[in-house]
Amino acid sequence: MLDAAHQYLKAEIVLIWDNLNTHISAAMRRLVESRDWLHVVQLPAYAPELNPTESVWSHVKRSLGNLAVTSVEHLASIVRNRLKRIQYRPALLHGFLVQTGLALDLQPP
């Protein structure tokens, strides 16, 4: 997926990762090291307040509070729809980043 995103965007990619075991595995370190266009910023061991993705999921989960679904597929479809709506609200996305207190530096590390 990262390679496809790089080819599509024709730009360097900066990832902000938590410490999920797959993010810090030896295989993932080798993958990152082999791509000079890929820059990884590793979050501290437990810091959900620094991860803007946590705000995205919190926002989506709040919209599901009183929802009755008929199947897992129905729920997945609704979640995809909610995420798609967020995609078209750049101010909301910016707010998720601002809430972390981190700055978006357009120059890779």
C-alpha positions as a LaTeX table, in Angstrom:
\begin{tabular}{lrrr}
\hline
Residue & $x$ (\AA) & $y$ (\AA) & $z$ (\AA) \\
\hline
Met1 & 0.00 & 0.00 & 0.00 \\
Leu2 & 2.83 & 2.41 & 0.80 \\
Asp3 & 4.48 & 1.79 & $-2.55$ \\
Ala4 & 1.17 & 2.34 & $-4.35$ \\
Ala5 & 0.56 & 5.59 & $-2.43$ \\
His6 & 4.07 & 6.80 & $-3.27$ \\
Gln7 & 3.58 & 6.06 & $-6.96$ \\
Tyr8 & 0.15 & 7.71 & $-7.00$ \\
Leu9 & 1.22 & 10.83 & $-5.08$ \\
Lys10 & 4.64 & 11.09 & $-6.72$ \\
Ala11 & 5.92 & 12.44 & $-3.40$ \\
Glu12 & 7.69 & 11.42 & $-0.24$ \\
Ile13 & 5.53 & 9.97 & 2.52 \\
Val14 & 5.73 & 10.70 & 6.24 \\
Leu15 & 4.12 & 8.11 & 8.52 \\
Ile16 & 3.32 & 8.70 & 12.15 \\
Trp17 & 3.26 & 5.35 & 13.87 \\
Asp18 & 2.41 & 4.13 & 17.30 \\
Asn19 & 4.18 & 1.12 & 18.77 \\
Leu20 & 1.96 & $-1.57$ & 17.32 \\
Asn21 & 4.10 & $-4.70$ & 17.11 \\
Thr22 & 3.92 & $-4.80$ & 13.30 \\
His23 & 5.15 & $-1.19$ & 13.12 \\
Ile24 & 8.32 & $-1.96$ & 15.07 \\
Ser25 & 9.10 & $-5.42$ & 13.68 \\
Ala26 & 12.41 & $-6.24$ & 12.02 \\
Ala27 & 10.63 & $-6.80$ & 8.71 \\
Met28 & 9.04 & $-3.34$ & 8.87 \\
Arg29 & 12.38 & $-1.72$ & 9.78 \\
Arg30 & 13.93 & $-3.33$ & 6.69 \\
Leu31 & 11.05 & $-2.12$ & 4.52 \\
Val32 & 11.39 & 1.46 & 5.80 \\
Glu33 & 15.17 & 1.47 & 5.42 \\
Ser34 & 14.90 & 0.31 & 1.80 \\
Arg35 & 12.72 & 3.28 & 0.77 \\
Asp36 & 14.45 & 6.65 & 0.84 \\
Trp37 & 11.13 & 8.41 & 0.17 \\
Leu38 & 9.53 & 6.96 & 3.31 \\
His39 & 9.97 & 8.76 & 6.64 \\
Val40 & 8.62 & 7.33 & 9.89 \\
Val41 & 7.98 & 9.30 & 13.05 \\
Gln42 & 7.60 & 6.91 & 15.97 \\
Leu43 & 5.27 & 7.96 & 18.78 \\
Pro44 & 6.17 & 7.21 & 22.40 \\
Ala45 & 5.12 & 3.83 & 23.83 \\
Tyr46 & 1.65 & 4.97 & 24.91 \\
Ala47 & 0.57 & 8.38 & 23.71 \\
Pro48 & $-2.91$ & 8.35 & 22.17 \\
Glu49 & $-3.12$ & 12.12 & 22.73 \\
Leu50 & $-0.31$ & 12.55 & 20.16 \\
Asn51 & $-1.96$ & 10.38 & 17.52 \\
Pro52 & $-4.46$ & 12.30 & 15.35 \\
Thr53 & $-5.91$ & 8.97 & 14.21 \\
Glu54 & $-7.29$ & 8.46 & 17.72 \\
Ser55 & $-9.37$ & 11.64 & 17.26 \\
Val56 & $-10.65$ & 10.39 & 13.91 \\
Trp57 & $-11.83$ & 7.10 & 15.44 \\
Ser58 & $-13.33$ & 8.90 & 18.43 \\
His59 & $-15.28$ & 11.16 & 16.06 \\
Val60 & $-16.55$ & 8.16 & 14.06 \\
Lys61 & $-17.47$ & 6.17 & 17.19 \\
Arg62 & $-19.53$ & 9.07 & 18.58 \\
Ser63 & $-21.65$ & 8.99 & 15.42 \\
Leu64 & $-22.36$ & 5.28 & 15.93 \\
Gly65 & $-23.75$ & 5.61 & 19.48 \\
Asn66 & $-27.44$ & 4.97 & 18.80 \\
Leu67 & $-27.03$ & 3.03 & 15.59 \\
Ala68 & $-28.74$ & $-0.31$ & 15.01 \\
Val69 & $-27.14$ & $-2.38$ & 12.27 \\
Thr70 & $-28.28$ & $-5.58$ & 10.62 \\
Ser71 & $-24.87$ & $-7.15$ & 9.98 \\
Val72 & $-21.12$ & $-6.66$ & 10.19 \\
Glu73 & $-21.15$ & $-5.69$ & 6.51 \\
His74 & $-23.76$ & $-3.02$ & 7.24 \\
Leu75 & $-21.61$ & $-1.62$ & 10.07 \\
Ala76 & $-18.50$ & $-1.67$ & 7.86 \\
Ser77 & $-20.37$ & 0.20 & 5.14 \\
Ile78 & $-21.50$ & 2.88 & 7.59 \\
Val79 & $-17.98$ & 3.30 & 9.01 \\
Arg80 & $-16.54$ & 3.65 & 5.48 \\
Asn81 & $-19.19$ & 6.27 & 4.74 \\
Arg82 & $-18.36$ & 8.23 & 7.93 \\
Leu83 & $-14.63$ & 8.12 & 7.12 \\
Lys84 & $-15.32$ & 9.29 & 3.56 \\
Arg85 & $-17.27$ & 12.27 & 4.91 \\
Ile86 & $-14.35$ & 13.26 & 7.13 \\
Gln87 & $-12.05$ & 13.13 & 4.10 \\
Tyr88 & $-13.94$ & 16.06 & 2.57 \\
Arg89 & $-13.70$ & 18.22 & 5.71 \\
Pro90 & $-10.12$ & 19.51 & 5.76 \\
Ala91 & $-10.81$ & 21.86 & 8.67 \\
Leu92 & $-11.92$ & 18.90 & 10.79 \\
Leu93 & $-8.82$ & 16.93 & 9.81 \\
His94 & $-6.66$ & 19.93 & 10.64 \\
Gly95 & $-8.41$ & 20.18 & 14.01 \\
Phe96 & $-7.52$ & 16.57 & 14.79 \\
Leu97 & $-3.87$ & 17.39 & 14.16 \\
Val98 & $-3.97$ & 20.67 & 16.11 \\
Gln99 & $-5.50$ & 18.84 & 19.08 \\
Thr100 & $-2.28$ & 16.80 & 19.37 \\
Gly101 & $-0.18$ & 19.94 & 19.76 \\
Leu102 & 2.06 & 18.71 & 16.95 \\
Ala103 & 2.95 & 20.86 & 13.95 \\
Leu104 & 2.58 & 19.73 & 10.39 \\
Asp105 & 5.97 & 20.37 & 8.83 \\
Leu106 & 5.76 & 19.83 & 5.09 \\
Gln107 & 9.49 & 19.11 & 4.91 \\
Pro108 & 10.31 & 15.45 & 5.66 \\
Pro109 & 12.53 & 14.80 & 8.67 \\
\hline
\end{tabular}
